[in-house]
Amino acid sequence: MAESHLTDLSFSSLHLPESLQKGLADANFERCTPIQAQTLPQALAGIDIAGQAQTGTGKTIAFLVALYAKLLKEPADATRKTVAPRAIVIAPTRELAVQIHSDAEVVGAATGLMLGLAFGGVDYDKQRRHLEAGVDILIGTPGRIIDFYKQHVIDLRAVQVAVLDEADRMFDLGFIADIRYILRRLPPPDKRLNLMFSATLSHRVLELAYEHMNDPQLVRIEPDKMTVDRVRQIMYYPSNDEKPRLLVGLLKHMDPRRSMVFVNTRRAAEDVERILRGNGINAEAISGDVPQRKRLRMLRDFHEGTLAVLIGTDVASRGLHIPDVSHVFNYDLPNDPEDYVHRIGRTARAGAEGDAISFGCEEYAISVPDIEAYINRRIPVAPVPIDMLPELAASESRHKQRHRRFDGEPPPHNSSRSGSRSGSRSGGGRPGGSGGRRRPGYGGKPHSGSPSTPPKDSGSK
């Protein structure tokens, strides 16, 4: 962690319980990040917190320290049942729940408090047996928590600490009714410590906070500076034909240690995985449809560095703390500007530096103005370098053919299509047409094609 990323406030000065302090010291946590420094003194004093900070600034450790300190300093109610957890942490995704659990194991290793996980897709009976045996801290996703509650596997009436992580994502994924269901079954807000953290806190999230929290203190860390300063951002404007070639060319040229490639659909993730693997790049696609065991294995391999490129939809972009991500590629620009912030937040975490490379392609370039307005800056533009457009393996042709059919262009005849280019490309253009399509002459020369394939009408919708 970069020294410039830390404050002068040390964890040892917070007078934490000895067992918690030991866990922090063993994990080499010595000084607080800004969000930790501004929230922990208040949370440790019993004040509810609604905290906003940029992704990767230590929100998870902030709420875990406050949670552990509360449970260690205040004994459980004598009438508490075995199946009644003393703290609950609600996360929007399975991956984030697993990551929080992993961090909690490290920080609380010496506390003696029992952890439990509850998330869908895998290990239902195993999770049930573990919760029935009794846990102090329950970490999970809304649906599985409600499922266990309705089956009387857990009792929520003894909760002393309630945490909502990535609360705005709860709205995005349609979980808000589930969140309200859970919160209404906890003790009253003034009888528990309530902590809400996210990279963004919208008005609707704050409304939820004031409805279910006890006069929370709002803490914002650089709220008007939405993107991480240390992320070097760049935008290319490739054609649909150039887009996969440019990705392969850049990955091979940069030789990144760990790269994340973001797309907007599961099908696109599968296509990109096939293209990269077919061209000698170790890559795998993660999405909501991938079986849970395989998803966790992918994340472990990526974390350990044995998987070079992780391709994902936005389900993989929130809350996953994977250190040393060198590059983030927005292969598809997101439709929601907030997702751009969360995506590029995968790199430059904890004070490090990183790169975010975005493709303003013909389909998604329309998102650029909204993204730039949201982050309050223009993203630097670079011309598409011709030497970064290699010829791809034969498997790529199916991707191109499907993409052309999607765009209304007839599939090519049996004659080969070389995809070669002549001349130079100016690049540097910005989207000027509605729907993100290029106008004639925008951003370089039209698509090349074989004589049997009519050129694409770039101005048509």
Secondary structure as GFF3:
##gff-version 3
##sequence-region A 1 461
A	DSSP	three_ten_helix	3	5	.	.	.	ID=ss1
A	DSSP	three_ten_helix	11	14	.	.	.	ID=ss2
A	DSSP	alpha_helix	18	26	.	.	.	ID=ss3
A	DSSP	alpha_helix	34	44	.	.	.	ID=ss4
A	DSSP	beta_strand	49	52	.	.	.	ID=ss5
A	DSSP	alpha_helix	59	73	.	.	.	ID=ss6
A	DSSP	beta_strand	87	90	.	.	.	ID=ss7
A	DSSP	alpha_helix	94	107	.	.	.	ID=ss8
A	DSSP	beta_strand	115	118	.	.	.	ID=ss9
A	DSSP	alpha_helix	124	132	.	.	.	ID=ss10
A	DSSP	beta_strand	137	140	.	.	.	ID=ss11
A	DSSP	alpha_helix	142	150	.	.	.	ID=ss12
A	DSSP	beta_strand	161	165	.	.	.	ID=ss13
A	DSSP	alpha_helix	167	172	.	.	.	ID=ss14
A	DSSP	alpha_helix	176	183	.	.	.	ID=ss15
A	DSSP	three_ten_helix	189	191	.	.	.	ID=ss16
A	DSSP	beta_strand	193	198	.	.	.	ID=ss17
A	DSSP	alpha_helix	203	212	.	.	.	ID=ss18
A	DSSP	beta_strand	217	220	.	.	.	ID=ss19
A	DSSP	beta_strand	231	236	.	.	.	ID=ss20
A	DSSP	alpha_helix	242	254	.	.	.	ID=ss21
A	DSSP	beta_strand	259	262	.	.	.	ID=ss22
A	DSSP	alpha_helix	266	278	.	.	.	ID=ss23
A	DSSP	beta_strand	283	286	.	.	.	ID=ss24
A	DSSP	alpha_helix	292	304	.	.	.	ID=ss25
A	DSSP	beta_strand	309	312	.	.	.	ID=ss26
A	DSSP	three_ten_helix	314	316	.	.	.	ID=ss27
A	DSSP	beta_strand	327	330	.	.	.	ID=ss28
A	DSSP	alpha_helix	337	344	.	.	.	ID=ss29
A	DSSP	three_ten_helix	349	351	.	.	.	ID=ss30
A	DSSP	beta_strand	354	359	.	.	.	ID=ss31
A	DSSP	three_ten_helix	365	367	.	.	.	ID=ss32
A	DSSP	alpha_helix	368	375	.	.	.	ID=ss33
A	DSSP	three_ten_helix	386	388	.	.	.	ID=ss34
A	DSSP	alpha_helix	396	406	.	.	.	ID=ss35
A	DSSP	three_ten_helix	434	436	.	.	.	ID=ss36
###
